[in-house]
């Protein structure tokens, strides 16, 4: 490690690696640090994403594609099934990844572009000069280092400390976070669709998922919104599901974690500071998905860092371009998803069944959720009245 860089990126997830790669390709001097000793481990997501979003950043590689899926199936509490896949006919539906390999591949791309990558390196605080952020304090192999930079990127996940150190309110209320548990389950027929099980019986205020991983294996997990956890433990509900619906399944791995479902936070930039990915609460409040959003935001962040370097101005005035651009794209979709999520957590299992039944006779197999929602609203206006601004 040197004592100074143009940009320091804290966190080597998809958002951090894309930010580092974008900056390095333009000739900026970049340090990408990861607190864990292995990038991508432990995995903290269901590992699914759409092909189109992925290919904006990297070409698919069989080394980190665990399974190709045809689309999604949403199952109501009574078992009524809604099949969706806007891109099924063109073969562009989606992939389920091996995140341990995928995240390392992205970090490798950043390194090959010229970024310096340091694992087992933890940011312990921000440096300041004349009241402005001027770098980080970092701990590496038991030694403390002061590392200067013009811009610090906080890509340090849901528990982001960088944003908090920089004076940005990243606090989450119980209703803003899903507590999740996921098993990697083998010895099952996982099918060719990602499945989402809705209702209190599966996951209060959230959903249960089954994502195929190939070789008779799948990620099976659930998330419960914090405000509904009470005495319910996600791991207990997940074991119950496995015993009931996948009795032959063998659990070979387990991960736990939290996913922010708050929607966009008030601000994601400060002087000399940018937040990316889960640190900026850019995961989808409805689905919890955040890989593509983080990568898209990382690309924007990198481009804004390049312009800031060219102009020699690292103030909010310049970095606000990042804020404006991601909110005009990613942010709009997050706001819509937040409205839907806030309504769904109040809907009963009986009402979920009603919504599913109202699609009887309608072929949704070549639609994505944004196209299905207006149909649901038209058929259930009283139940979905809170969403009227999205369709009227």
C-alpha positions as CSV (number, residue, x, y, z in Angstrom):
1,X,0.0,0.0,0.0
2,X,1.1,3.5,-0.8
3,X,0.3,6.4,1.4
4,X,-1.8,8.3,-1.2
5,X,-4.2,7.5,-4.1
6,X,-6.7,9.5,-6.1
7,X,-9.6,7.2,-5.0
8,X,-10.0,4.7,-2.2
9,X,-12.9,2.3,-2.5
10,X,-14.0,0.6,0.7
11,X,-15.6,-2.8,-0.1
12,X,-14.9,-5.2,-2.9
13,X,-18.5,-6.2,-3.7
14,X,-20.0,-5.6,-7.2
15,X,-20.5,-1.9,-6.7
16,X,-17.0,-1.3,-5.3
17,X,-15.2,-3.3,-7.9
18,X,-17.1,-1.6,-10.8
19,X,-16.3,1.8,-9.3
20,X,-12.6,0.9,-9.0
21,X,-12.4,-0.5,-12.5
22,X,-14.1,2.5,-14.1
23,X,-11.7,4.9,-12.3
24,X,-8.6,2.9,-13.0
25,X,-9.4,2.5,-16.7
26,X,-9.3,6.3,-17.0
27,X,-5.9,6.4,-15.4
28,X,-6.8,7.3,-11.8
29,X,-4.7,5.8,-9.0
30,X,-7.1,3.5,-7.1
31,X,-7.0,1.5,-4.0
32,X,-9.7,-1.1,-3.5
33,X,-9.9,-2.7,0.0
34,X,-11.9,-5.6,1.4
35,X,-12.1,-6.3,5.1
36,X,-12.4,-10.1,4.6
37,X,-9.6,-12.3,3.6
38,X,-11.6,-13.7,0.7
39,X,-13.6,-11.5,-1.7
40,X,-17.1,-12.8,-2.2
41,X,-17.3,-14.9,0.9
42,X,-19.6,-15.2,2.7
43,X,-22.4,-14.9,0.2
44,X,-25.2,-12.7,1.4
45,X,-27.8,-12.9,-1.3
46,X,-29.9,-15.3,-3.4
47,X,-27.5,-14.7,-6.3
48,X,-30.0,-14.1,-9.1
49,X,-29.9,-11.3,-11.7
50,X,-31.1,-10.4,-15.2
51,X,-28.9,-11.0,-18.2
52,X,-29.5,-7.6,-19.8
53,X,-28.3,-5.7,-16.7
54,X,-25.3,-8.0,-16.2
55,X,-24.1,-7.6,-19.8
56,X,-23.9,-3.8,-19.4
57,X,-20.8,-4.5,-17.3
58,X,-19.3,-7.9,-18.0
59,X,-19.8,-10.7,-20.4
60,X,-21.3,-13.9,-18.9
61,X,-18.7,-16.6,-18.0
62,X,-19.5,-20.2,-17.3
63,X,-17.1,-20.1,-14.3
64,X,-19.5,-18.0,-12.3
65,X,-22.9,-18.9,-13.7
66,X,-24.4,-21.6,-11.6
67,X,-27.7,-21.9,-13.5
68,X,-29.6,-20.2,-16.3
69,X,-33.3,-19.6,-15.5
70,X,-36.3,-19.1,-17.7
71,X,-38.1,-16.6,-15.5
72,X,-39.9,-16.4,-12.1
73,X,-42.9,-18.0,-10.5
74,X,-44.7,-16.2,-7.7
75,X,-46.7,-18.6,-5.5
76,X,-49.6,-17.2,-3.4
77,X,-50.3,-18.7,0.1
78,X,-52.9,-21.2,-1.4
79,X,-50.4,-22.4,-4.0
80,X,-51.8,-20.3,-7.0
81,X,-48.9,-19.8,-9.3
82,X,-48.1,-16.7,-11.4
83,X,-45.4,-17.3,-14.0
84,X,-43.5,-14.3,-15.3
85,X,-40.7,-13.9,-17.8
86,X,-40.6,-11.0,-20.2
87,X,-37.5,-12.2,-22.0
88,X,-38.2,-16.0,-21.9
89,X,-38.8,-16.2,-25.7
90,X,-35.5,-14.5,-26.5
91,X,-33.4,-16.4,-23.9
92,X,-32.5,-13.3,-21.9
93,X,-34.4,-14.1,-18.7
94,X,-31.6,-14.5,-16.1
95,X,-28.8,-16.2,-14.3
96,X,-28.2,-17.5,-10.8
97,X,-24.6,-16.8,-10.0
98,X,-21.8,-18.3,-7.9
99,X,-21.2,-15.1,-6.1
100,X,-17.9,-16.3,-4.6
101,X,-16.4,-16.6,-8.0
102,X,-18.3,-13.7,-9.6
103,X,-17.2,-11.1,-7.0
104,X,-13.6,-12.2,-7.4
105,X,-13.9,-12.0,-11.2
106,X,-15.1,-8.4,-10.9
107,X,-12.3,-7.5,-8.4
108,X,-9.8,-9.1,-10.9
109,X,-11.2,-6.9,-13.7
110,X,-10.5,-3.9,-11.4
111,X,-7.0,-5.1,-10.7
112,X,-6.3,-5.7,-14.4
113,X,-7.5,-2.2,-15.1
114,X,-4.8,-0.9,-12.7
115,X,-6.4,-0.8,-9.3
116,X,-4.4,-1.9,-6.3
117,X,-6.5,-4.5,-4.4
118,X,-5.9,-5.3,-0.7
119,X,-7.8,-7.9,1.2
120,X,-8.0,-8.3,5.0
121,X,-7.8,-4.5,5.1
122,X,-10.4,-2.8,7.3
123,X,-11.2,0.9,7.2
124,X,-11.3,2.1,10.9
125,X,-12.1,5.8,10.3
126,X,-11.9,8.8,8.0
127,X,-9.0,11.2,7.9
128,X,-9.8,14.9,7.7
129,X,-7.8,18.0,6.6
130,X,-9.2,21.5,7.0
131,X,-12.6,20.0,7.9
132,X,-12.8,17.8,4.7
133,X,-12.3,14.1,4.3
134,X,-8.8,13.4,3.1
135,X,-8.5,9.6,3.2
136,X,-9.0,6.7,5.7
137,X,-7.4,5.0,8.6
138,X,-6.9,1.4,7.8
139,X,-5.9,-1.7,9.7
140,X,-3.9,-4.3,7.8
141,X,-2.2,-7.3,9.5
142,X,-2.4,-5.7,12.9
143,X,-0.8,-2.4,11.7
144,X,-2.6,0.9,11.3
145,X,-2.1,2.9,8.2
146,X,-3.0,6.5,7.2
147,X,-3.9,6.5,3.5
148,X,-4.7,9.7,1.8
149,X,-7.1,10.2,-1.2
150,X,-9.1,12.9,-2.9
151,X,-12.3,10.8,-2.9
152,X,-13.4,7.9,-0.6
153,X,-16.1,5.5,-1.9
154,X,-18.2,3.8,0.7
155,X,-19.2,0.5,-0.8
156,X,-19.2,-1.3,2.5
157,X,-22.6,-2.9,2.5
158,X,-25.7,-2.7,4.7
159,X,-23.7,-2.1,7.8
160,X,-21.8,0.8,6.2
161,X,-19.6,2.8,8.6
162,X,-18.1,5.0,5.9
163,X,-21.3,6.9,5.4
164,X,-21.9,7.4,9.1
165,X,-18.3,8.6,9.6
166,X,-18.9,11.0,6.8
167,X,-21.9,12.6,8.4
168,X,-24.6,10.8,6.3
169,X,-27.5,9.3,8.1
170,X,-27.6,5.6,7.1
171,X,-29.6,4.4,10.1
172,X,-32.3,1.8,9.4
173,X,-35.5,1.2,11.4
174,X,-36.8,-2.3,11.9
175,X,-39.2,-1.8,9.1
176,X,-36.3,-0.8,6.8
177,X,-34.4,-4.1,6.9
178,X,-35.2,-7.7,6.2
179,X,-33.5,-10.3,8.4
180,X,-32.6,-13.2,6.1
181,X,-31.4,-16.8,6.4
182,X,-30.5,-18.9,3.4
183,X,-29.6,-22.6,3.0
184,X,-27.8,-24.1,0.0
185,X,-29.9,-27.3,-0.4
186,X,-28.9,-30.3,-2.4
187,X,-30.7,-33.5,-3.5
188,X,-33.7,-31.7,-4.9
189,X,-35.3,-31.0,-8.3
190,X,-35.0,-27.2,-8.4
191,X,-36.6,-26.7,-11.8
192,X,-35.8,-23.9,-14.3
193,X,-37.6,-20.9,-12.6
194,X,-36.8,-18.8,-9.6
195,X,-39.7,-19.2,-7.2
196,X,-41.1,-16.7,-4.7
197,X,-43.4,-17.9,-2.0
198,X,-45.6,-15.1,-0.6
199,X,-47.5,-14.9,2.7
200,X,-47.4,-14.9,6.4
201,X,-47.2,-18.7,6.5
202,X,-43.8,-18.5,4.7
203,X,-42.2,-15.2,5.7
204,X,-44.1,-12.4,7.6
205,X,-43.6,-9.1,5.7
206,X,-41.2,-10.7,3.2
207,X,-41.0,-13.8,1.0
208,X,-39.4,-17.1,0.7
209,X,-37.3,-17.9,-2.3
210,X,-36.0,-21.0,-4.2
211,X,-33.3,-20.2,-6.8
212,X,-31.9,-23.1,-8.8
213,X,-28.1,-23.5,-8.7
214,X,-27.7,-26.6,-11.0
215,X,-26.8,-30.1,-10.1
216,X,-30.0,-30.7,-8.1
217,X,-29.1,-27.8,-5.8
218,X,-30.8,-24.5,-5.0
219,X,-30.5,-21.5,-2.7
220,X,-33.5,-21.6,-0.4
221,X,-34.0,-18.7,1.9
222,X,-36.4,-16.2,3.4
223,X,-36.4,-12.7,4.7
224,X,-38.6,-11.3,7.4
225,X,-39.1,-7.6,7.8
226,X,-37.7,-6.4,11.1
227,X,-41.0,-4.9,12.4
228,X,-42.6,-8.3,12.1
229,X,-39.9,-10.5,13.5
230,X,-41.3,-10.6,17.1
231,X,-40.7,-14.1,18.4
232,X,-40.4,-15.6,14.9
233,X,-37.0,-16.8,13.8
234,X,-36.2,-16.9,10.1
235,X,-34.1,-20.1,10.5
236,X,-37.1,-21.9,12.2
237,X,-39.5,-21.0,9.4
238,X,-36.9,-22.1,6.8
239,X,-36.4,-25.5,8.5
240,X,-40.2,-25.9,8.5
241,X,-40.4,-25.2,4.8
242,X,-37.6,-27.6,4.0
243,X,-39.2,-30.4,6.1
244,X,-42.6,-29.8,4.5
245,X,-41.8,-29.2,0.8
246,X,-38.3,-30.5,0.3
247,X,-38.1,-33.5,2.7
248,X,-35.3,-35.2,0.8
249,X,-33.2,-32.0,0.7
250,X,-29.8,-31.9,2.3
251,X,-28.6,-28.6,3.7
252,X,-24.9,-28.2,2.9
253,X,-24.4,-24.5,3.6
254,X,-26.0,-21.7,5.6
255,X,-25.7,-17.9,5.5
256,X,-27.5,-15.1,7.4
257,X,-27.6,-11.4,7.0
258,X,-29.7,-8.3,6.5
259,X,-31.0,-6.6,3.4
260,X,-32.0,-2.9,3.4
261,X,-35.5,-2.4,2.0
262,X,-35.8,1.2,3.0
263,X,-35.7,2.8,-0.5
264,X,-33.2,5.6,-1.2
265,X,-31.7,7.5,1.7
266,X,-31.7,11.2,1.8
267,X,-28.3,11.8,0.4
268,X,-25.4,9.6,-0.8
269,X,-22.6,12.2,-1.3
270,X,-20.6,14.6,0.9
271,X,-17.4,16.5,0.2
272,X,-14.9,14.0,-1.0
273,X,-17.3,11.1,-0.3
274,X,-19.7,8.8,-2.4
275,X,-21.8,5.9,-1.2
276,X,-22.5,3.0,-3.5
277,X,-24.7,-0.1,-3.4
278,X,-26.2,-1.3,-0.1
279,X,-24.3,1.4,1.7
280,X,-26.5,3.8,-0.3
281,X,-29.6,1.7,0.2
282,X,-29.8,1.0,-3.5
283,X,-31.2,-2.5,-3.2
284,X,-34.8,-3.0,-4.4
285,X,-37.2,-2.6,-1.5
286,X,-39.6,-5.1,-3.0
287,X,-37.3,-7.9,-4.2
288,X,-34.2,-7.2,-2.1
289,X,-32.1,-7.5,-5.3
290,X,-29.2,-5.2,-5.5
291,X,-26.4,-6.6,-7.7
292,X,-27.2,-4.8,-10.9
293,X,-28.2,-1.5,-9.1
294,X,-24.8,-1.6,-7.3
295,X,-23.0,-2.1,-10.5
296,X,-24.9,0.6,-12.4
297,X,-24.3,3.0,-9.5
298,X,-20.6,2.0,-9.3
299,X,-20.2,2.9,-13.0
300,X,-21.8,6.3,-12.5
301,X,-19.7,6.9,-9.4
302,X,-16.5,6.1,-11.3
303,X,-17.4,8.4,-14.1
304,X,-18.1,11.3,-11.7
305,X,-14.8,10.6,-9.9
306,X,-13.0,10.9,-13.3
307,X,-14.7,14.3,-13.9
308,X,-13.9,15.5,-10.4
309,X,-10.2,14.6,-11.0
310,X,-10.2,16.5,-14.3
311,X,-11.7,19.6,-12.7
312,X,-9.7,19.3,-9.4
313,X,-12.9,19.7,-7.5
314,X,-14.1,17.0,-5.1
315,X,-16.8,19.0,-3.3
316,X,-20.5,18.1,-3.1
317,X,-21.0,20.6,-5.9
318,X,-19.2,18.3,-8.3
319,X,-20.0,14.9,-6.8
320,X,-23.7,15.8,-6.8
321,X,-23.8,14.7,-10.4
322,X,-23.6,11.1,-9.1
323,X,-26.6,11.8,-6.8
324,X,-28.6,13.3,-9.7
325,X,-27.8,10.6,-12.2
326,X,-28.5,7.5,-10.0
327,X,-31.7,9.0,-8.6
328,X,-33.0,9.8,-12.1
329,X,-32.6,6.1,-13.1
330,X,-32.2,3.6,-10.3
331,X,-33.9,5.9,-7.8
332,X,-37.2,6.1,-9.7
333,X,-37.6,2.4,-9.8
334,X,-36.7,2.1,-6.1
335,X,-39.4,4.6,-5.2
336,X,-42.0,2.6,-7.1
337,X,-40.8,-0.7,-5.5
338,X,-41.0,0.9,-2.0
339,X,-44.7,1.9,-2.6
340,X,-45.5,-1.7,-3.6
341,X,-43.5,-3.2,-0.7
342,X,-45.2,-0.9,1.9
343,X,-48.6,-2.0,0.7
344,X,-47.8,-5.7,0.4
345,X,-46.6,-5.9,4.0
346,X,-50.2,-4.9,5.1
347,X,-52.0,-7.4,2.8
348,X,-53.3,-10.6,4.4
349,X,-52.8,-14.1,3.0
350,X,-56.5,-14.1,1.8
351,X,-55.9,-10.9,-0.1
352,X,-52.8,-12.2,-1.7
353,X,-54.8,-15.2,-2.9
354,X,-57.4,-12.8,-4.2
355,X,-54.7,-11.0,-6.2
356,X,-53.4,-14.2,-7.7
357,X,-56.9,-15.5,-8.6
358,X,-57.7,-12.2,-10.4
359,X,-55.0,-13.0,-13.0
360,X,-56.9,-16.2,-14.0
361,X,-57.1,-16.5,-17.7
362,X,-54.4,-13.9,-18.3
363,X,-51.1,-15.1,-19.8
364,X,-48.3,-13.5,-17.8
365,X,-45.6,-15.9,-18.9
366,X,-44.0,-13.3,-21.2
367,X,-44.4,-10.4,-18.8
368,X,-42.2,-8.9,-16.1
369,X,-43.6,-7.6,-12.8
370,X,-43.9,-3.9,-14.0
371,X,-46.3,-5.1,-16.7
372,X,-48.3,-7.3,-14.4
373,X,-48.9,-4.7,-11.7
374,X,-51.1,-2.5,-13.8
375,X,-53.3,-5.5,-14.6
376,X,-53.6,-6.3,-10.9
377,X,-54.5,-2.7,-10.1
378,X,-57.2,-2.6,-12.8
379,X,-58.8,-5.8,-11.4
380,X,-58.3,-4.9,-7.7
381,X,-58.5,-1.1,-7.5
382,X,-59.9,-1.0,-3.9
383,X,-57.3,-3.4,-2.6
384,X,-54.4,-1.6,-4.4
385,X,-55.7,2.0,-4.2
386,X,-52.5,3.1,-2.5
387,X,-50.6,2.4,-5.7
388,X,-52.9,4.6,-7.9
389,X,-50.2,7.2,-8.5
390,X,-48.3,4.5,-10.4
391,X,-51.0,3.8,-12.9
392,X,-53.3,6.9,-13.1
